[in-house]
Amino acid sequence: PGYTVLEVAKQKGWFKDAGLDVELVWFDYLPSLDAFSANKIDAVCVVGTDALVTGATGGKSKIIALLDYSEGSDMIVGAPGVNSIKDLKGKKIGIEVTLVEHMLLLQALKNNGMKQSDVELVNTPTNDTPQVLASGKVSAIGAWYPISGQALKAVAGSKPLFTSSEAKGLIYDVLAVNPSSFAKHKDDWAKITGIYYKCVDYLKDSKTADDAVKIMAAKVGANPED
């Protein structure tokens, strides 16, 4: 979500207006973390807790902005016939292990008096979860929008079993910057942070919200109305 908000700034030319040479590089989620850890990019839009995971394995970062929080777009989606988290006992779940949807699943299990040992995790890149759910090889998947929405559309009878709206404050995105890059270009990063919130204002203004949503939806191949 943080990246798509910054896409508004790119399309509107706000980086250039501020005298910044900024390149936005589009990745699937885990590859973006790998690229950051390998110093191939200067910063990454990442879930706050995943920044800690990346930091533990060597990709240290300095968090300079809180970008957004999830209030429903992250979901545990059940296959047809699976109607609750408790129905998943003894079943397989496709999820990107150690990252954000894994955390959401743990919270869902806890809320339902269950443990991770009550289910079997199938390590699955989040972008592949709709296909894995459609294959019938798992009883549920974990994904964020628009991927969660793709899964719901691809598999008739699938449904959200638990979403981030039931775990308020658990999932939030941040802008995490390589500490060396931050030290060398602190003023530039301050400008980028300001531009991010300019995008947020543009998104929240009723006069410009439709344009912002159109730009964001186009970047991820989503329906603007959704």
C-alpha positions in Angstrom: 0.0 0.0 0.0 2.8 2.5 0.8 4.3 2.0 -2.7 1.0 2.6 -4.4 0.6 5.9 -2.5 4.0 7.0 -3.6 3.0 6.1 -7.2 0.7 9.2 -7.0 3.7 11.4 -6.4 5.5 9.8 -9.3 2.6 10.4 -11.7 2.1 14.0 -10.5 5.8 14.8 -10.8 6.1 15.8 -7.1 9.5 14.2 -6.7 10.9 16.3 -9.6 9.2 19.4 -8.3 11.1 18.9 -5.0 14.4 18.5 -6.9 14.6 14.8 -6.1 15.8 12.0 -8.4 13.7 9.1 -7.1 13.2 5.7 -8.8 10.3 3.6 -7.6 11.1 -0.1 -8.2 8.2 -2.6 -8.2 8.7 -6.0 -6.6 6.7 -8.8 -5.2 6.9 -8.5 -1.4 9.6 -11.0 -0.4 11.9 -10.1 -3.3 11.6 -6.5 -2.2 12.9 -7.4 1.2 15.7 -9.5 -0.3 16.7 -6.6 -2.6 16.8 -4.3 0.4 18.9 -6.7 2.4 21.3 -7.0 -0.5 21.7 -3.2 -0.7 20.2 -3.1 -4.2 17.6 -0.5 -3.1 17.9 2.3 -0.6 14.5 1.9 1.1 11.5 -0.4 1.2 7.8 -0.1 2.0 7.4 -2.9 4.5 5.3 -4.1 7.4 6.8 -2.9 10.6 7.2 -6.4 12.1 8.7 -7.7 8.9 11.4 -4.9 9.1 12.4 -6.5 12.4 12.6 -10.0 10.7 14.8 -8.5 7.9 16.9 -6.7 10.5 17.5 -9.9 12.4 19.0 -11.5 9.3 21.3 -8.6 8.4 19.2 -6.0 6.5 19.3 -3.3 9.1 17.0 -0.3 8.6 15.9 3.0 10.0 12.2 3.5 10.1 11.4 7.1 9.1 7.7 7.1 8.5 4.5 5.3 9.4 2.7 4.8 6.1 -0.6 3.1 6.8 -2.3 0.4 8.9 -4.4 -2.5 7.8 -8.0 -2.6 8.8 -9.4 -5.4 6.7 -7.3 -5.9 3.6 -5.1 -8.6 5.1 -7.2 -11.8 5.3 -7.2 -15.5 6.1 -9.4 -16.8 3.2 -11.0 -20.2 3.6 -11.8 -22.6 0.8 -15.4 -23.6 0.0 -16.9 -25.5 2.9 -14.5 -23.9 5.4 -16.6 -21.6 7.5 -14.4 -20.6 10.5 -10.9 -20.6 11.8 -11.8 -23.6 14.0 -12.6 -25.5 10.8 -8.9 -25.4 9.9 -7.8 -27.7 12.7 -5.7 -30.4 11.1 -5.8 -28.7 7.7 -3.2 -27.2 5.4 -2.8 -23.4 5.1 -0.9 -21.7 2.3 1.1 -18.8 3.8 4.4 -16.9 3.4 6.1 -18.2 6.5 7.6 -15.8 9.0 6.1 -12.7 7.3 3.0 -10.6 7.9 0.2 -13.1 7.0 1.8 -15.7 9.2 1.5 -13.2 12.1 -2.2 -12.6 11.2 -2.8 -16.3 11.2 -1.2 -16.7 14.6 -3.5 -14.0 16.0 -6.5 -15.7 14.4 -5.6 -19.0 15.9 -5.0 -17.4 19.3 -8.4 -15.7 19.2 -10.0 -19.1 18.6 -8.2 -21.0 21.3 -5.8 -22.7 18.9 -2.1 -23.0 18.3 0.1 -23.2 15.2 0.6 -26.9 15.9 -3.2 -27.4 15.2 -2.6 -26.6 11.5 -0.1 -27.4 8.8 1.6 -24.5 7.1 2.5 -24.7 3.4 5.1 -22.0 2.7 3.7 -20.1 -0.3 4.7 -16.8 -1.9 1.7 -14.4 -1.2 1.4 -13.6 -4.9 0.8 -17.4 -5.6 -1.8 -17.9 -2.9 -4.9 -17.5 -5.2 -3.7 -20.3 -7.5 -2.8 -22.5 -4.5 -6.3 -22.0 -3.0 -7.9 -22.8 -6.4 -5.8 -26.0 -6.7 -7.6 -27.5 -3.6 -4.2 -28.4 -2.1 -4.9 -26.1 1.0 -8.0 -25.3 3.0 -7.0 -21.6 3.4 -4.5 -19.0 2.5 -3.3 -15.7 3.9 -3.0 -12.6 1.7 -3.5 -8.9 1.5 -5.5 -6.9 -1.0 -5.5 -7.0 -4.0 -4.3 -10.6 -3.8 -6.8 -11.5 -1.2 -9.5 -10.1 -3.5 -8.2 -12.1 -6.4 -8.4 -15.3 -4.3 -12.0 -14.6 -3.4 -12.9 -14.0 -7.0 -11.0 -17.0 -8.3 -12.5 -19.6 -6.0 -16.3 -19.7 -5.8 -17.5 -20.2 -2.3 -14.3 -19.0 -0.6 -14.7 -16.5 2.2 -12.7 -14.4 4.7 -12.4 -16.3 7.9 -10.4 -13.6 9.8 -9.2 -10.2 8.7 -7.0 -7.4 10.1 -10.1 -5.5 11.0 -10.4 -8.0 13.9 -6.8 -7.3 15.0 -6.6 -3.6 15.0 -3.1 -2.2 15.2 -1.4 -5.5 14.5 -0.4 -4.7 10.9 1.1 -1.4 9.9 3.4 -0.4 7.1 6.6 1.8 7.4 9.2 3.3 5.2 12.4 1.6 6.2 15.7 3.1 4.9 19.2 1.8 4.7 21.0 3.6 7.6 23.9 4.6 5.4 21.6 6.1 2.8 19.7 8.0 5.5 23.0 9.4 7.0 24.2 10.6 3.5 20.8 12.0 2.3 18.9 12.9 5.4 17.4 16.1 3.9 16.2 14.2 0.8 14.6 11.5 2.9 12.8 14.2 4.9 11.5 15.6 1.6 10.3 12.1 0.5 8.5 11.7 3.8 6.8 15.0 3.3 5.8 14.1 -0.2 4.3 10.8 1.1 1.9 12.7 3.4 1.1 15.1 0.5 -0.1 12.0 -1.4 -2.1 10.9 1.6 -3.8 14.4 1.7 -4.5 14.1 -2.0 -6.1 10.7 -1.4 -8.2 11.9 1.5 -9.4 15.1 -0.3 -12.8 14.4 -1.8 -11.9 16.6 -4.8 -8.9 14.5 -5.7 -9.6 11.1 -4.1 -10.9 9.5 -7.3 -7.8 10.5 -9.2 -5.5 9.1 -6.5 -7.4 5.8 -6.3 -7.3 5.5 -10.1 -3.5 5.9 -10.1 -3.1 3.4 -7.2 -5.5 0.8 -8.6 -3.8 0.9 -12.0 -0.4 0.1 -10.4 -1.7 -3.1 -8.8 -4.2 -4.1 -11.5 -7.2 -3.6 -9.2 -10.6 -2.2 -9.7 -10.8 1.4 -8.5 -14.2 0.8 -7.1 -12.9 -2.0 -5.0 
